Amino acid sequence: MSIRVKFCGLTRPEDILAAAQAGASYIGFNFFPRSPRYVTPDQARDLAVETPVGVAKVALVVDASDAELDAITGQVPLDMIQLHGAESPERVAEVKARYGLPVMKVVGVRERADLEALAGYEAVADQILLDAKPPRDAPLPGGNGIPFDWRLVAGRAWAKPWMLAGGLTPENVAEAIRLTGARQVDTASGIESAPGVKDAGLMRAFVEAARCG
């Protein structure tokens, strides 16, 4: 099975094209206002139009209200919603039912006990994304460029498709895949020349390394 790559936090049309040319399976639009990768629904709509057919368009939101999600889904042609906050399994089910889109739930991991939350989310989400739990004083829930201990998920299997994130770069993604068995990987800061500015060469290198993992 080939490795599927998600590049998150794209903000420029040229990065959309470069991501697709590099072989990304998913691209993510970040709707968290405090993120340096934040885009408005208007901006995301324009970027979505530039996204080639076959590349899934994912909306990253953090504890978004129905009104906020209405504004996003009403303007942006999306393929998936990524819930990156403290959303409960009940909220995941509500979002999936209200918008009729697949939902990916992010679970932050720092220690083995954090994985216990997966059972509740697996019952309602279409996919699970395992990300490094941010430091307690971090301003962002993700995209902090830090990995978690990959050994925590080595040899684990879940009923739903899952994705590995957290500090992945072209230099470490192959090792991460070997240790965890992940078949999907996600990165934001690991392919940037500056926050929110993707680097085409790093995107190509990331995909090439992932496929060698």
N, C-alpha and C positions, 0 to 999 in steps of 0.2 A: 504494500500500500504506500502510495506517495505521501509526502508530508505537505500539509496545507498550511499556508502562511497568512497571517493577518497583520497588516500594517495599520496602526491606529493613530488618530490625531492628524490626519492630512488636512492641510489648509490652503494649498495652492493647486491650480489646474495642472501645472507641469509635474507636480508630484503624483497626481492621479495617473497620468500617462506612464511615468517612470515605474510606479508600483505595478501597473498592469504588465508592462514590458518585462519587469523582473520576474513575474510569475506569481504575484500575490493572488490568493483565492478570495480574500476579504479585504476591504478597506473600511476604516472606521472614522466617523465624524464625531468629534467631542463637543457635547453640548453643556459641559460643566463650566459655568462662567469664570471661575477662578483659575482655570487651566490656561497655560500659555498656548495651548492648542485649540482653544475654544473657537467655534464658528457659530454664527447665527443661522436660523433656519433658511434665511434668504441665501446666505453664502453656501450653505450645504446643498441647497437645491441646485445652484449653478454647478457645484462640484459633482453632484450626482449625475447631472446630465452629461458630464464629460467622462463618466466611468464606463469603460467598455462592457458590453454584454458578457455575462459569464463571471464577472467579479461581483461578489455579494457586498452590498452597501449596508453598513451597520451603524446604528445610532447609539452612542455611549451617553447614558444619562445617569445622574446620581440623585436618588430619592425624588424623582420628578413627579409633579402633580399631574392629574389628568389634563388640566388646562395647558400645562407645558408640553405634555406629550401630544395633545390635540394640535397645538401649533406646529410642532415638528412634523408629525405624520401627515398633517394637512398640506404641507408645502414640499416635503422632501420625499421622493420615491425611494423607499427603503425595502430591504430584504430581511432585516432582523433588528431587534431592539436588545441592547446590552445594558443590563441593570447593574450598576457599579456601586450602589450605596448599601444601606442597611435594610433593603427591601425584604420583607418576610416572604415565606412561601405563598401565603395568601395573596400578597400583593403581586407576586410573579404571576399567579394564576389569573388575577384580575386584569393585568396588563395584556396577557396573551389573549384572553377572551374579548377584551374591549377593542383591540386593534387588529386581531386576526393575523398577527405576524409571529414568526418564531422568536422565542425569547432565550437569550443567553444570560445566565446569572453568574456574577463574579463572586467567588468565595476567597477571602483573604486568608493566607496561610503563614503562620509563624512557628507553630508547634503542632504536634500530632493531634492534639485535642481539637484544633480548628477544623479538621477534616470531618468531625462528627456532624457538622451542619449539612454535609452533602446529601444525606439521605432525604431530608425534607425537601431540598431543592430539586433533587433528581425526579421526584414524583410529579413536579409541575413544569420544570424548565425543559427546553428542547436541547440545550447544551449547557455545560458548566465550564467556566474559565477559572483556573486556579492561579491566583496572583499573589505576590508578596504582600503580606499585611503591612501597611505603611507604618513608619515610626509614629509614636503617639503624638508628637508635635508637628507631624507633616501636614502641610496645607492641602495636599492632594490625596485622594483615595487610591490613586494609581499613577503610573507614569513617572515614578520616582527613581527608576534606574537601579533598583536593588533586587537581588534574587532572594528566594527563600532556600532552605535546605532541601535540595531535590531528592535526597534520600528518603524524605518523608513520604513520597509517593512512588518510590521505586517498587515495581512489581504489583502495584495496585490496579484494579480494574473497576470500572463503574458501568452502570447500565446505559447511561447516556453518553454521547460524544463529549469529549472534554478537550480543553485547550490549555497550554502552559504559557504563563506570562511571568514577568517580574525580572527586570535586569538582563534580558536576553540581548545579545549582540552577535555580530558575525563571528566573533572570537570564541564565544562559549555555547552557542546554540547547538552545535553538533554533540558536545558533551552532555548538555541538558537532555537531549533526545535519547542518547544512549542510556543515561541513568534512569530516566523516568518512563521510557517507552511511549512518550507523547507522540501522537500523529498529527497534532495541530499546535502551532506556536504563534505567539503574538508579541509584537514589540512596538514601542513608540519612540522612546528616547534613544534606543540602541541603533537607530538608523538616521540620526539627525546631526546636522552640522551646527545647529542652534535650536533652542526650544521652538518647536512648531515648524521648523524648516527641514524637510527631508533631503537626504543626499542620495542621488540616483545610484552612485557607486556602492554605497553601503547597503542599499536595498538589494542590489544584485548579489553582493557578497553574502548577505544574510540568507537569501533563498538558496544559493549554491551550497552554503555550509549546512543549512538545514537538511537539504536533500542528501547530504553525505553522512548525516547523523545515524 
